[in-house]
Each structure stands twice: as structure tokens, then as C-alpha cells.
Amino acid sequence: MIKRTLMFSNPAYLSHKDKQLVISFPDKDKDNRTVPIEDIGVVVLENQQITISHGCIAALVQNNVALISCDSSHMPTGLILPLDGGNTQAERFRFQIEASLPLKKQLWQQTIQQKIYNQARVLEDLGIATDNMYRWSKSVKSGDPDNYEGRAAAYYWQNIFSQYLDFNRNRAGEPPNNLLNYGYAILRAVVARSLVSSGLLPTLGIFHRNKYNAYCLADDIMEPYRPFVDRIVYDIVAEDGTYHELNTELKTRLLRVPQVDVKFDDMTSPLLVGMSRTTASLARCFEGVSRKINYPTI
């Protein structure tokens, strides 16, 4: 079953009853609504006048729902995830903590290879030359000591929106950076949710290291998935150029990231489902059962 992504952009009271998320509205003319909690994958709390009961939070987290809170500017700023990811969590934590540096470098090599490859697929679909990107993807060595990721990023961002604007990728930069930021925040929550579900610690990365970052591993694993967000943002920019304000309509489109189709060698699945395959394969790598992360292609 495809898990649902729910965004609450208006005042509401959220509670739970009989394994249902119960949505009540201040406007008495609106009837209460219910959604089975088992059908939910991500909940975004955007409005500052949303009230949620502690019992509801507990019920959502127990069902592995990623609960995202937004600040006053409506940008995602917090994430609540379950602490218990499975019966073998302690063992998987140990495997992850004891992973060797050569293994981490090899896993990062695979991650960057697939990221550059997916970026190349996006550019190729837009009619932009990509021979260099495919060559760089194949040239990445263990740990990416030659920084092919940086070379590819410079070329990628210089060209992806070139038909419509002179773009510079910067979190605090001009639109459509705002759309990319929002889409990546949703993607990051999906990755973190799946890592916990696979019994892994999102904090301990294979490349990213920052004592102030609780989601270093999520930031690692999301890299090859970023181009899926980029393509959604490109389509928004290409349509009519009304992307400077991150309105409800645009957020709704970006919230579809978990439902985007991703392609593996043997199947196509929604991104939310595919992410579970990726994180499960990463857990097997830490255990020594496998040496390859299962990433999708565009």
C-alpha cells in the first residue's frame, strides 16, 4: 500500500481514536474527518494554530510516521521519528558503528556515482549534453578523492534551469531555491523515516559528519534521490514561471515526492517504498552480507 502524505495548512485539532487520526476544525460547519493511521507515511504540520494531542503523536510515531513541524515562514524545521526501529536494532547499531573506513568510502563511492548518473539523466531528458557527466559518474573512486561530485554539481546547476534563468544553487538564494529547499526537506524526512525502520541510526553518516546534525546518514543516502525533486521543480519553473512564492499549490506538488515512481533493475515503485529497499540494502552492507547499496535510477 502507498502511504499517504498529509499537510495541514489551516488551524486544526488532531487526535486519535480506534487507530484513526481524527481531524477537527475550529469552524463548526466542517465535519470531523478521519484517516487510518496505518495508511499514513508523512504528516506536515504547517499552520501555527494546529493542536495535536500527545496520544496522537505517540500513535503516529508507533506506526513509523514521519512528523514534520514547520516554522512561521512555513518551512520544515523539525522532525519526530520513532526510537525503536526493529527487533534487531541494537545489533544493527553495533554493525553500523563498527563499519570500517574502507567500507564507508566504498559506499560513498556508490552513492556519488548514482547521484551523478541520475543528474545526467535529468539533463539528458532536457536535451543538454551529458557525456561529461556519465564519464564522471564512472570515474568516481572510493571516497571520491577527486571531488567528481563537486564538478558534476557545478555543471548540473549551471545548466538545469539555463533555458529560463541564470541560476545559482544556494539555500538562501533566489527562487526556485525555495522550492528545492522544501522538496529536499520532505525527502530528508522520508529517508530518516526509512533508516529508522531499517534499524539504523540516522545520526551516524558514511560521509557527512557534523556534531550539530542529527541526520548525517539521511543526508548521505538522499543524495541520489535529490534529482527526483529537481525534476519536479524544473517542471514547475518550465510551466509558467509563477514559482517565486511558495504557495499551497506548489507545496502540494512537492509533497508528492514520496509518491514519485523510482526505477530499480527489477521493478518500479513509489519513492517511499523504494527508499525502504535502499536503506535495507545499506543495513546488509553494514552487516557484511552485501557490498552494494540498492539505489534507483531516473
C-alpha angles and dihedrals in degrees: 000000000000109000117232127239113216124195122191110199097159132061111282144153115232122199137145137237132170092356091306128120104233116208118198126182132212087227102085090203089071118081122227116264130208134203125186106250091217088064094057126093104165133019121192117199104199107155117080091220097063116121119198126183121234090236089056092051090050092049092050094047092046087057092051095252116161106229113202124192123199132210128234090280089057094247120134109260108159140036132199119200135169119268094214114066101171148320094282095046097119091051092048091048088055093049090049094048093047095047110133124243093242090055092049091050091051091049090050089050090056091046094053093042091056094042092054091043092053091046088053091052090054093050093044090053088054092053096253122140111261108169090110092050094052090046092051091048091057092044098058110120130201108302091004094258091173092056096234086161090065094046092050092046092053092052094041097052092042090059113027096080097021094116091061110025148355099262133195118184107230127141090226094037133110122293136314083044086079091059092047091050092052094045093048091050090056091046091049091054091051091051093047091049091052094046091055090047088054091053096253133133110245089202098065108074131193091222111356112081123179125142089212094052117086093185106052093134091049089053089052098048096043093062098090089044096055094085089064088062091043091057092053090050091047091054090051092051092045095052106066109324096249095132103108093098116054096223130174093267093055093044089052090055092048091048087065089073092103089056097049113119115249124189127226126179093265105026150010118233142161112281092247090058094040091053089061089056090051096049093043089054090049090054089053089052091054089048091053093243094113139016099205133077113219104232125171129234130223 
